[in-house]
Amino acid sequence: MLCGLHRTFIGSVERGERNVAVLSLRKIARTLRTTPAELLAESTGNEGTD
């Protein structure tokens, strides 16, 4: 993985099966070229409906 975290860990975080530490969240955000705050923001459900 580009972020240095194992793919099964990433998958379990995506499914909500694991909590993610702040340092891991920073690694994921940096790899996705976003901020940790953006990753944690609640979705409004209106994406792509400009």
C-alpha distances in whole Angstrom, upper triangle without the diagonal:
4,5,5,6,7,7,10,11,9,12,14,14,15,18,19,19,18,19,16,17,18,16,13,14,14,11,10,13,13,9,12,15,17,18,18,22,21,18,21,24,25,25,29,29,30,27,28,32,33
4,6,8,10,10,14,13,11,14,17,16,16,20,21,21,20,20,17,17,17,15,12,13,13,9,9,11,10,7,9,12,14,16,17,20,19,17,20,23,25,25,29,28,29,26,27,31,32
4,6,9,10,13,11,10,13,15,14,15,18,19,19,17,17,14,14,14,11,9,10,9,6,6,9,8,6,9,11,13,14,14,17,17,15,17,20,23,24,27,27,29,26,27,31,32
4,7,9,12,11,10,14,15,15,16,19,20,19,17,17,14,14,14,12,9,12,11,8,9,12,11,9,13,15,16,17,16,20,20,18,20,23,26,26,30,30,32,29,31,34,35
4,6,9,7,7,10,12,11,13,16,16,16,13,14,11,12,13,11,8,10,11,8,8,12,12,11,13,16,17,17,16,19,19,16,18,22,24,25,28,28,30,28,30,33,35
4,6,5,7,9,10,11,13,15,16,15,13,14,13,14,16,14,11,13,15,12,11,15,16,13,15,19,20,20,19,22,22,18,20,24,25,26,29,29,31,29,31,34,36
4,5,5,6,9,10,11,12,14,14,13,15,14,16,18,16,13,14,16,13,11,15,16,13,15,18,19,20,19,22,21,18,20,23,24,24,27,27,29,26,28,31,33
4,5,5,6,9,10,11,12,11,11,13,13,15,18,17,14,15,18,15,14,17,19,17,17,21,21,22,20,23,22,19,20,23,24,24,28,27,29,27,29,32,35
4,5,5,6,9,10,11,9,8,10,9,12,14,14,10,12,15,13,11,15,17,15,16,19,19,19,17,20,20,16,17,21,22,22,26,26,28,26,29,32,34
4,6,5,6,9,10,10,9,11,9,12,14,13,10,10,13,11,9,12,14,12,13,16,16,17,15,18,17,13,15,18,19,19,23,23,25,23,25,28,30
4,5,5,6,9,9,9,12,11,15,17,17,13,13,16,15,12,15,17,15,15,19,19,19,17,20,19,15,16,19,19,19,23,22,24,22,25,28,30
4,5,5,6,5,6,9,10,13,16,16,13,13,17,16,13,16,19,17,17,21,20,20,18,20,19,15,16,19,19,19,23,22,25,24,26,29,32
4,5,5,6,5,7,7,10,13,14,10,10,14,13,11,13,16,15,15,18,17,17,14,16,16,12,12,15,16,17,20,20,23,22,24,27,29
4,5,8,8,10,10,14,15,16,13,12,15,15,11,13,16,15,14,17,16,16,14,16,15,11,12,14,14,14,18,17,20,18,21,24,26
4,6,8,10,12,15,18,19,16,15,18,18,15,17,20,19,18,21,20,20,17,19,18,14,14,16,15,16,19,18,21,20,23,25,28
4,6,7,9,13,15,17,15,14,17,18,15,17,20,20,18,21,20,19,16,17,17,13,12,15,14,15,18,18,22,21,24,26,29
4,7,10,13,16,18,15,15,19,19,16,19,22,21,21,24,22,22,19,20,20,16,16,18,18,19,22,22,25,25,28,30,32
4,6,10,13,14,12,12,16,16,14,17,20,19,19,22,21,20,16,18,19,15,14,18,18,19,23,23,26,26,29,31,33
4,7,10,12,10,10,14,14,13,15,18,19,19,21,19,18,14,15,17,13,12,16,16,19,22,23,26,25,28,31,33
4,7,8,6,6,10,11,10,12,15,15,16,18,16,15,11,13,15,12,11,15,16,19,22,23,26,25,28,30,32
4,5,5,6,9,10,11,12,14,16,17,18,17,15,11,14,16,13,12,16,18,21,24,26,28,27,30,33,34
4,5,5,6,9,10,10,12,14,15,16,14,12,8,11,14,12,11,15,17,20,24,25,27,26,29,31,32
4,5,5,6,9,10,11,13,14,15,14,12,10,13,15,13,14,17,20,23,26,28,29,28,30,33,34
4,5,5,6,9,10,11,12,14,14,12,10,13,15,12,13,17,19,21,25,26,28,26,28,31,32
4,5,5,6,9,10,11,12,11,9,6,10,11,8,9,13,16,18,21,22,24,22,25,28,29
4,5,5,6,9,10,10,9,8,6,10,11,10,11,14,18,19,23,24,26,24,26,29,29
4,6,5,6,9,10,10,10,9,13,13,12,14,17,20,21,25,26,27,24,27,30,30
4,6,5,6,9,9,9,8,12,11,9,12,15,17,18,22,22,24,21,23,27,27
4,5,5,6,5,5,5,9,8,7,10,12,15,16,20,21,22,19,21,24,25
4,5,5,6,7,8,12,11,11,14,16,19,20,23,24,25,22,23,27,27
4,5,8,10,11,14,13,12,15,17,20,20,24,24,25,22,23,26,27
4,6,8,10,13,11,9,13,15,17,17,20,21,21,18,19,23,23
4,7,10,12,10,11,14,15,18,18,21,22,22,19,20,23,23
4,7,8,7,7,11,12,15,15,18,19,19,17,18,21,21
4,5,5,7,9,10,14,15,18,20,20,18,20,23,23
4,5,5,6,9,12,14,17,19,20,19,21,24,24
4,5,5,6,10,12,15,17,18,17,20,22,22
4,5,5,9,10,13,15,15,14,16,19,19
4,6,8,10,13,15,16,14,17,20,21
4,6,9,12,14,16,15,19,21,22
4,6,9,12,13,13,16,18,19
4,6,9,11,12,15,16,18
4,5,8,8,12,13,15
4,5,7,11,11,13
4,6,9,9,12
4,6,6,8
4,6,8
4,6
4
